[in-house]
């Protein structure tokens, strides 16, 4: 999980937006439009990141619902949420 987190959240250009999405979903579940509005990101950008997060079992939607689907963090992501924060903190200290 550690390597995946580094790649998804630190090692790529879109990592910052994916972190923002995960942190938002950690507070409450939202659909792509709500996420786009709350984070002031382009809707297509949000959809791209959600697809990537879904492919890597970070977020999930109820089965069979696509349009307006609400995204939730997976149980595995909830269990490893502290790891995301630790990775972020390490990365911040390297930048300073």
N, C-alpha and C positions, 0 to 999 in steps of 0.2 A: 504494500500500500504506500509505503514511504516514497519509492521511486515514481510511482504513478502520480502522487501528489506533487512532487517536484516538477514533473513534466507538465501536468495540467495547469498548475497554479503559479509556477515560478519560471519554468523553462521555456515558455512560449509567449509570444507577443500578446495574445488574448488572455493570458493568465489573470491579469488584474480584473478584467470584467467577469471572469468565471468565479473569482474569489468574492466579488461583490454579489453575484447571483446566489452563491451558496450561503453567504452570510444573511442575505435577505430571506432566503427560504428556511434558514435556521430559526428565524423569528416567527414566520407564518408561511403557509403554502400560498402560492399565487399562480395565475396563468401568465403566459408570455406577454400579453398586453399590459397587465399590471406591473410586471417586472420592468418592461420597457419604460413605462411611465414613471415608476418610482425611481429608477436609476438614471433616467434621462438618456437612455441608449436607444439606438435605432432598433426597431422591431425585428428586422431581418438578422441583425447582429445577435440579438437575444436568442432568436430561434436557433441560429447556428451554434451558439454556446450550449444551449439546452440539449440539442441533439448530441453534441460531443459528451456532455456530462451524463446523458442518458446511456450512451454507448458504453461508458465506463462505470456504470452502476453507482453513480453519485446521486442522481435524481431519478424519480419514478413518477409515472402518472397512472391513474386507474385504468385497467385494461378496457379496450374497446372505445375509449373516448379520445378523439384527436382534436377536434375544433374546440377551442376554449378550455382545453384540458388544464387542470390544476397540477402543478408540480410540487412534489414533496421530496425531502431528503430520504435516501434509503436508510434502512436500519444500520447498515455498515458505515455509511457516512456519518450518521449521528454518533455512533460509537467511536469514530476516529476524528471527530470534529476538533478535538484538542490538538491533534497532530497537525491539522491545517494551520492553526494559530501558532504552533511552535515553529513550523516551517516559515511562516510569514515573519515571525520575530527574528529568526536567524538571518533571513534575507535582508531585513531592515538594518540589522547591525552590520552586515557586510557592506551596505551601501554608504553608511555614514563615514 
